[in-house]
Amino acid sequence: MALLEAPDVDGDTAVQLCTLLLQLRVGGADWPEQERRAVLAAAGRVSHWQAYKVARQAMRFGHHGVAAALLRPTLCQVSTEQMHFWLSALVELSEAEAALVAPPHDDLGTLSAAAQRYARGLSALRATTSPTQLLEFPAEFCRLRWRCLQAHIHLWTACRTLQTSPPPCVAIAGAAGARDDTQRSGRVITQLQKSGAEFSALAEEYGRLYRSSFDADPDSLACLERLQRCCLLVAQAVDWAVRRGNPETFRWTAALLAVSRLMTGAPLGFPRRFFQTLQKTVISLSVQPQPRAATELVIPHPIASQLVVKIDGVVAHGPRGAVFRSIARVQLTVTAALQSKAPSDSKAQDTTISMSRTVEPHNDYFHGQFLLDLRLQGIHLVTVDANILDADGIQWLTSSSQQLTIKAFDESQPSRSGFQQGSAARPPQH
């Protein structure tokens, strides 16, 4: 502490000392005010970039009140509009998380205020996005956290609908008339079922974000896994409460609110992937056939022959190469879906074709070929996806995808325009 408060300490040393202190207090919402003032004072004596680094570490270790206090003065010290939106987003997110871990006065009001701040932060993050800086992970992480807060608000609202439940005698008669015993508790059971389904869907989205984060560090993946498990636990708790029945209605709704308060009141440390990418892997695809001219959008193909789809791919790495995991194989998937209405005589034929195969890259190059049997006339949308398989056989989702629009036609049938021309050229018969 004495070294941190020394006025002659250099900026890099101050950042390291602040980071060490933040690590020692990780997971604690309350820590000594003297240490908090020392961190803020040390960050105020360094450059704005070094103060931003301290704020970033504070967000990573769950000290969002300190992060918000450090980020606010830097909003007017940036030279680009994108950086201003980025810092504005971080301020909104930090203040939202700081309000959640503060002593609760109005749980539902705190959740609503935090969700509103997350909505503003998400808008600022989307304004930061550029063609060279997509920020897919931060935006998706922020969106899922905002949806999680919304789900907890819906859970609180569902539990409070118990107050509008009918008296026991009326509820029993209504449940007997509807032949549904769950109606004895009124609308609360229906609302809780919707809330449980919302948390289950949110857990699936966290799992999808996990599988699409091939370049993330292990700690960031562990953070996503914890958030996914939290959503699953709430969904299971809601399902358990719905199955308990009417006699203990007030008891299990109170238990659900306690679970929600525990989940939202725990300090959330932002993953490192939110701020930094230590590994970068990009898959570039080249798919054949292609339209003959740039102005053409549809590729004609006769149904008498099979369509040959050739895929060439290249794996590009960042300057650091494979830091956490590398690509062992690439799974290529080709899906052809009929977009136009199928002919009346083709009910027995499938309108969607899906094929996949696994290829192994050699010197960061891979190749695959598919034969599609497009027997139905019309417009087919052919989608080519490339997913990653690492050395452990785990499949990761990527954004490498291309689409082709194929017009399948029958060569044995004359075109409509040719038929009309032949009819016009025929002389009239007397």
C-alpha positions as CSV (number, residue, x, y, z in Angstrom):
1,M,0.0,0.0,0.0
2,A,2.8,2.4,0.8
3,L,4.5,1.8,-2.5
4,L,1.2,2.2,-4.3
5,E,0.6,5.6,-2.6
6,A,4.1,6.8,-3.3
7,P,4.0,9.9,-5.6
8,D,7.2,9.0,-7.5
9,V,6.2,5.4,-8.6
10,D,6.2,5.0,-12.4
11,G,3.1,4.3,-14.4
12,D,3.9,0.6,-15.4
13,T,4.6,-0.2,-11.8
14,A,1.4,1.4,-10.6
15,V,-0.6,-0.6,-13.1
16,Q,1.0,-3.8,-11.9
17,L,0.4,-3.0,-8.3
18,C,-3.2,-2.1,-8.9
19,T,-3.7,-5.3,-10.8
20,L,-2.2,-7.3,-8.0
21,L,-4.5,-5.6,-5.5
22,L,-7.5,-6.2,-7.7
23,Q,-6.6,-9.9,-8.0
24,L,-6.3,-10.2,-4.2
25,R,-9.8,-8.8,-3.8
26,V,-11.4,-10.8,-6.6
27,G,-14.9,-12.0,-5.9
28,G,-15.5,-9.5,-3.0
29,A,-18.1,-6.8,-3.5
30,D,-16.9,-4.9,-0.4
31,W,-13.3,-4.2,0.3
32,P,-11.5,-1.6,2.5
33,E,-12.1,2.0,1.5
34,Q,-8.5,2.8,2.0
35,E,-7.4,0.3,-0.7
36,R,-10.1,1.6,-3.1
37,R,-8.9,5.2,-2.6
38,A,-5.3,4.1,-3.2
39,V,-6.2,2.4,-6.5
40,L,-8.2,5.4,-7.7
41,A,-5.4,7.8,-6.6
42,A,-2.7,5.7,-8.3
43,A,-4.7,5.5,-11.5
44,G,-5.2,9.3,-11.5
45,R,-1.5,9.9,-11.5
46,V,-0.7,7.8,-14.6
47,S,-1.6,8.3,-18.3
48,H,-5.1,7.8,-19.6
49,W,-4.0,4.6,-21.4
50,Q,-2.6,3.2,-18.2
51,A,-5.7,4.2,-16.3
52,Y,-7.8,2.3,-18.9
53,K,-5.7,-0.8,-18.4
54,V,-6.4,-0.6,-14.6
55,A,-10.1,-0.2,-15.4
56,R,-10.0,-3.1,-17.7
57,Q,-8.5,-5.3,-15.0
58,A,-11.1,-4.1,-12.5
59,M,-13.9,-5.2,-14.9
60,R,-12.2,-8.6,-15.3
61,F,-12.0,-9.2,-11.6
62,G,-15.5,-7.9,-10.8
63,H,-14.7,-4.5,-9.3
64,H,-17.1,-2.5,-11.5
65,G,-17.5,0.4,-9.2
66,V,-13.8,1.1,-9.4
67,A,-13.9,0.6,-13.2
68,A,-16.7,3.0,-13.7
69,A,-14.9,5.7,-11.6
70,L,-11.7,5.3,-13.7
71,L,-13.5,5.2,-17.1
72,R,-15.7,8.3,-16.7
73,P,-12.8,10.9,-16.9
74,T,-11.4,9.2,-20.1
75,L,-14.6,9.7,-22.1
76,C,-13.5,13.2,-23.2
77,Q,-9.9,12.2,-23.7
78,V,-10.2,10.1,-26.9
79,S,-9.6,11.2,-30.4
80,T,-12.0,9.0,-32.4
81,E,-15.8,8.5,-32.2
82,Q,-15.4,4.7,-32.1
83,M,-13.2,4.9,-28.9
84,H,-15.8,7.2,-27.3
85,F,-18.6,4.7,-28.0
86,W,-16.4,1.9,-26.7
87,L,-15.6,3.7,-23.4
88,S,-19.3,4.8,-23.1
89,A,-20.3,1.2,-23.4
90,L,-17.8,0.1,-20.7
91,V,-19.1,2.8,-18.4
92,E,-22.7,1.7,-18.8
93,L,-21.9,-2.0,-18.3
94,S,-19.7,-1.2,-15.2
95,E,-22.4,0.9,-13.6
96,A,-25.0,-1.8,-14.3
97,E,-22.9,-4.5,-12.6
98,A,-21.9,-2.2,-9.7
99,A,-25.6,-1.5,-9.0
100,L,-26.4,-5.2,-9.0
101,V,-23.8,-6.0,-6.3
102,A,-24.7,-3.0,-4.1
103,P,-27.0,-3.6,-1.1
104,P,-30.5,-4.2,-2.5
105,H,-33.3,-1.8,-1.7
106,D,-35.7,-2.7,-4.5
107,D,-34.7,-5.9,-6.2
108,L,-37.0,-5.5,-9.2
109,G,-36.1,-1.9,-9.6
110,T,-32.4,-2.6,-9.5
111,L,-32.8,-5.3,-12.1
112,S,-34.8,-3.0,-14.3
113,A,-32.2,-0.2,-14.0
114,A,-29.3,-2.6,-14.7
115,A,-31.1,-3.9,-17.8
116,Q,-31.7,-0.4,-19.1
117,R,-28.0,0.4,-18.7
118,Y,-27.1,-2.8,-20.5
119,A,-29.4,-1.9,-23.4
120,R,-27.6,1.5,-23.7
121,G,-24.2,-0.2,-23.5
122,L,-25.2,-2.7,-26.2
123,S,-26.2,0.2,-28.5
124,A,-22.9,1.9,-27.9
125,L,-21.1,-1.4,-28.6
126,R,-22.9,-1.8,-31.9
127,A,-22.0,1.8,-32.8
128,T,-18.3,0.9,-32.2
129,T,-18.4,-1.9,-34.8
130,S,-16.6,-1.3,-38.0
131,P,-15.6,-3.5,-41.0
132,T,-12.1,-3.9,-39.5
133,Q,-13.4,-4.3,-35.9
134,L,-16.5,-6.5,-35.7
135,L,-16.5,-7.0,-31.9
136,E,-18.7,-10.0,-32.3
137,F,-17.9,-11.6,-29.0
138,P,-18.3,-8.4,-26.8
139,A,-21.6,-7.6,-28.5
140,E,-23.0,-11.1,-28.1
141,F,-21.7,-11.4,-24.5
142,C,-23.4,-8.1,-23.7
143,R,-26.6,-9.1,-25.4
144,L,-26.8,-12.4,-23.5
145,R,-26.2,-10.7,-20.2
146,W,-28.9,-8.2,-21.0
147,R,-31.3,-11.1,-21.9
148,C,-30.3,-12.8,-18.6
149,L,-31.3,-9.7,-16.6
150,Q,-34.6,-9.6,-18.6
151,A,-35.2,-13.2,-17.7
152,H,-34.7,-12.6,-14.0
153,I,-37.1,-9.6,-14.3
154,H,-39.7,-12.0,-15.8
155,L,-39.1,-14.5,-13.1
156,W,-39.7,-11.9,-10.4
157,T,-42.9,-10.8,-12.2
158,A,-44.1,-14.4,-12.5
159,C,-43.6,-15.0,-8.8
160,R,-45.5,-11.8,-7.9
161,T,-48.5,-13.0,-9.9
162,L,-49.1,-15.4,-7.0
163,Q,-50.7,-12.4,-5.2
164,T,-53.5,-12.4,-7.8
165,S,-54.2,-16.1,-7.4
166,P,-57.9,-17.0,-6.6
167,P,-58.9,-18.1,-3.1
168,P,-58.4,-21.9,-2.4
169,C,-62.1,-22.8,-2.7
170,V,-62.4,-21.0,-6.0
171,A,-59.1,-22.4,-7.3
172,I,-60.0,-26.0,-6.4
173,A,-63.3,-25.7,-8.3
174,G,-61.6,-24.1,-11.3
175,A,-58.9,-26.7,-11.4
176,A,-61.5,-29.5,-11.2
177,G,-63.5,-27.9,-14.0
178,A,-60.4,-27.5,-16.2
179,R,-59.1,-31.0,-15.2
180,D,-55.7,-29.4,-14.6
181,D,-54.4,-29.5,-11.1
182,T,-51.8,-26.8,-11.8
183,Q,-54.6,-24.3,-12.2
184,R,-55.0,-24.4,-8.4
185,S,-52.3,-21.8,-8.1
186,G,-53.7,-19.4,-10.8
187,R,-51.6,-17.8,-13.5
188,V,-48.3,-18.2,-11.6
189,I,-47.7,-21.8,-12.9
190,T,-48.1,-20.7,-16.5
191,Q,-45.9,-17.7,-16.0
192,L,-43.2,-19.8,-14.3
193,Q,-43.3,-22.3,-17.1
194,K,-42.6,-19.5,-19.6
195,S,-39.8,-18.2,-17.4
196,G,-38.2,-21.7,-17.2
197,A,-38.3,-22.0,-20.9
198,E,-36.7,-18.6,-21.3
199,F,-33.7,-19.6,-19.1
200,S,-33.3,-22.9,-21.0
201,A,-33.2,-21.0,-24.3
202,L,-30.7,-18.6,-22.8
203,A,-28.5,-21.5,-21.7
204,E,-28.5,-22.8,-25.3
205,E,-27.4,-19.4,-26.6
206,Y,-24.5,-19.3,-24.1
207,G,-23.5,-22.8,-25.3
208,R,-23.7,-21.5,-28.9
209,L,-21.4,-18.6,-28.0
210,Y,-19.0,-21.0,-26.3
211,R,-18.8,-23.2,-29.4
212,S,-18.2,-20.2,-31.7
213,S,-15.3,-18.9,-29.5
214,F,-12.5,-21.1,-30.9
215,D,-9.9,-18.4,-30.3
216,A,-10.9,-17.6,-26.7
217,D,-8.6,-18.3,-23.8
218,P,-9.5,-21.1,-21.3
219,D,-10.6,-18.6,-18.6
220,S,-13.0,-16.9,-21.0
221,L,-14.5,-20.3,-21.9
222,A,-14.8,-21.2,-18.3
223,C,-16.7,-17.9,-17.7
224,L,-19.2,-18.8,-20.5
225,E,-19.6,-22.3,-19.0
226,R,-20.4,-20.9,-15.6
227,L,-23.0,-18.5,-17.0
228,Q,-24.5,-21.3,-19.0
229,R,-24.7,-23.5,-15.8
230,C,-26.3,-20.6,-13.9
231,C,-29.1,-20.4,-16.5
232,L,-29.6,-24.2,-16.4
233,L,-29.7,-24.1,-12.6
234,V,-32.4,-21.5,-12.6
235,A,-34.4,-23.4,-15.2
236,Q,-34.2,-26.6,-13.1
237,A,-35.2,-24.7,-10.0
238,V,-38.3,-23.3,-11.8
239,D,-39.2,-26.7,-13.1
240,W,-38.8,-28.1,-9.6
241,A,-41.1,-25.4,-8.2
242,V,-43.7,-26.0,-10.8
243,R,-43.8,-29.7,-10.0
244,R,-44.2,-29.1,-6.2
245,G,-47.9,-28.2,-6.3
246,N,-50.1,-25.8,-4.5
247,P,-49.6,-26.5,-0.7
248,E,-46.1,-25.0,-0.6
249,T,-46.7,-22.2,-3.2
250,F,-45.5,-19.3,-1.1
251,R,-42.4,-21.3,0.1
252,W,-41.1,-22.2,-3.3
253,T,-41.7,-18.8,-4.9
254,A,-39.7,-17.3,-2.0
255,A,-37.0,-19.9,-2.8
256,L,-37.0,-18.9,-6.5
257,L,-36.6,-15.2,-5.6
258,A,-33.7,-16.1,-3.3
259,V,-32.0,-18.0,-6.1
260,S,-32.5,-15.1,-8.5
261,R,-31.1,-12.7,-5.9
262,L,-28.1,-14.9,-5.4
263,M,-27.4,-15.2,-9.1
264,T,-27.7,-11.5,-10.0
265,G,-25.9,-10.3,-6.8
266,A,-22.7,-12.2,-7.4
267,P,-19.9,-10.1,-8.9
268,L,-19.5,-10.9,-12.6
269,G,-15.9,-10.8,-14.0
270,F,-15.8,-10.0,-17.6
271,P,-13.8,-12.5,-19.7
272,R,-10.5,-11.6,-21.2
273,R,-11.9,-12.3,-24.7
274,F,-14.2,-9.3,-24.2
275,F,-11.2,-7.0,-24.4
276,Q,-8.4,-9.0,-26.0
277,T,-7.9,-11.7,-28.6
278,L,-4.6,-13.5,-28.2
279,Q,-5.3,-16.0,-31.0
280,K,-6.9,-15.3,-34.4
281,T,-8.0,-18.0,-36.8
282,V,-9.8,-17.2,-40.1
283,I,-11.1,-19.7,-42.7
284,S,-11.5,-18.4,-46.2
285,L,-13.6,-20.4,-48.7
286,S,-13.7,-20.4,-52.5
287,V,-16.8,-22.3,-53.8
288,Q,-17.5,-23.4,-57.4
289,P,-19.5,-23.0,-59.5
290,Q,-19.9,-19.3,-59.7
291,P,-22.1,-17.1,-61.9
292,R,-20.6,-16.4,-65.3
293,A,-20.9,-12.6,-64.9
294,A,-20.9,-10.4,-61.8
295,T,-24.4,-9.1,-62.7
296,E,-25.9,-12.6,-62.7
297,L,-27.2,-13.9,-59.3
298,V,-28.6,-17.3,-60.4
299,I,-26.6,-20.2,-61.7
300,P,-28.6,-22.4,-64.2
301,H,-28.2,-26.2,-64.0
302,P,-30.1,-29.0,-65.7
303,I,-31.8,-31.6,-63.5
304,A,-30.6,-34.4,-65.7
305,S,-27.0,-34.1,-64.3
306,Q,-25.6,-33.8,-60.8
307,L,-24.3,-30.5,-59.6
308,V,-20.6,-30.6,-58.7
309,V,-19.8,-28.3,-55.8
310,K,-16.0,-27.8,-55.3
311,I,-14.8,-26.2,-52.1
312,D,-11.3,-24.8,-51.6
313,G,-10.3,-23.4,-48.2
314,V,-7.4,-21.6,-46.6
315,V,-6.7,-21.3,-42.8
316,A,-5.2,-18.0,-41.8
317,H,-3.6,-17.4,-38.4
318,G,-2.7,-14.2,-36.5
319,P,0.8,-13.2,-35.7
320,R,1.0,-15.4,-32.6
321,G,-0.2,-18.5,-34.4
322,A,-2.1,-21.2,-32.4
323,V,-1.8,-20.1,-28.8
324,F,-4.6,-22.1,-27.1
325,R,-5.8,-24.7,-29.7
326,S,-5.2,-25.6,-33.3
327,I,-7.3,-27.0,-36.2
328,A,-7.0,-30.7,-36.7
329,R,-9.8,-31.2,-39.2
330,V,-12.5,-29.2,-41.0
331,Q,-16.1,-30.4,-41.4
332,L,-17.7,-29.2,-44.6
333,T,-21.4,-29.2,-44.8
334,V,-23.5,-28.5,-48.0
335,T,-27.2,-27.9,-47.7
336,A,-29.5,-27.4,-50.7
337,A,-33.0,-26.2,-50.0
338,L,-35.8,-25.6,-52.6
339,Q,-37.0,-22.0,-52.3
340,S,-39.8,-22.1,-54.9
341,K,-43.0,-24.2,-54.6
342,A,-42.4,-27.9,-55.4
343,P,-44.3,-29.4,-58.3
344,S,-47.5,-31.3,-57.5
345,D,-46.1,-34.6,-58.7
346,S,-43.0,-34.5,-56.4
347,K,-44.5,-35.0,-52.9
348,A,-42.4,-38.1,-52.3
349,Q,-39.1,-36.3,-53.0
350,D,-37.2,-34.3,-50.4
351,T,-37.0,-30.6,-50.9
352,T,-33.8,-30.3,-48.8
353,I,-30.5,-32.1,-49.3
354,S,-27.7,-32.1,-46.7
355,M,-24.3,-33.7,-47.1
356,S,-21.1,-33.4,-45.0
357,R,-17.6,-34.7,-44.9
358,T,-14.5,-34.1,-42.9
359,V,-11.2,-33.1,-44.5
360,E,-7.7,-32.6,-43.0
361,P,-5.8,-29.4,-43.8
362,H,-2.3,-29.7,-45.3
363,N,-0.2,-26.6,-44.9
364,D,-3.3,-24.7,-44.0
365,Y,-5.1,-25.7,-47.2
366,F,-8.1,-28.1,-47.6
367,H,-10.3,-29.2,-50.4
368,G,-13.7,-30.9,-50.7
369,Q,-16.1,-31.9,-53.4
370,F,-19.8,-32.8,-53.3
371,L,-22.3,-34.1,-55.9
372,L,-25.8,-32.8,-55.4
373,D,-28.8,-34.4,-57.2
374,L,-31.2,-31.6,-57.7
375,R,-34.2,-33.4,-59.3
376,L,-36.8,-30.8,-58.6
377,Q,-37.2,-27.8,-60.9
378,G,-37.0,-24.4,-59.3
379,I,-34.7,-22.2,-57.3
380,H,-32.4,-24.0,-54.8
381,L,-30.4,-22.2,-52.1
382,V,-27.1,-24.0,-51.6
383,T,-25.3,-23.2,-48.3
384,V,-21.7,-24.2,-47.7
385,D,-20.5,-24.2,-44.0
386,A,-17.1,-25.0,-42.6
387,N,-16.7,-25.9,-38.9
388,I,-13.6,-26.6,-37.0
389,L,-12.5,-29.8,-35.2
390,D,-9.7,-29.5,-32.8
391,A,-7.2,-32.1,-31.6
392,D,-9.7,-33.4,-29.0
393,G,-12.4,-33.9,-31.6
394,I,-14.5,-30.9,-30.3
395,Q,-16.5,-29.2,-33.0
396,W,-16.4,-25.4,-33.1
397,L,-18.7,-23.1,-35.0
398,T,-17.2,-20.5,-37.4
399,S,-18.6,-17.7,-39.5
400,S,-17.2,-19.2,-42.6
401,S,-20.2,-19.7,-44.9
402,Q,-21.1,-19.1,-48.5
403,Q,-24.3,-19.4,-50.5
404,L,-25.1,-20.2,-54.1
405,T,-28.5,-19.7,-55.9
406,I,-29.1,-22.5,-58.4
407,K,-31.9,-22.6,-60.9
408,A,-32.7,-26.2,-61.8
409,F,-34.5,-26.7,-65.1
410,D,-35.5,-29.6,-67.3
411,E,-33.8,-29.6,-70.7
412,S,-36.4,-31.9,-72.2
413,Q,-39.1,-29.3,-71.8
414,P,-39.1,-26.3,-74.1
415,S,-38.8,-22.9,-72.4
416,R,-41.9,-20.7,-72.2
417,S,-40.4,-18.0,-74.4
418,G,-39.4,-20.5,-77.1
419,F,-42.9,-22.0,-77.1
420,Q,-44.5,-18.6,-77.5
421,Q,-42.2,-17.8,-80.3
422,G,-43.0,-21.0,-82.1
423,S,-46.7,-20.4,-81.7
424,A,-46.4,-16.9,-83.1
425,A,-44.4,-18.1,-86.1
426,R,-47.0,-20.7,-87.0
427,P,-49.4,-19.5,-89.8
428,P,-53.1,-19.5,-89.1
429,Q,-55.1,-22.5,-90.2
430,H,-58.3,-22.1,-92.2
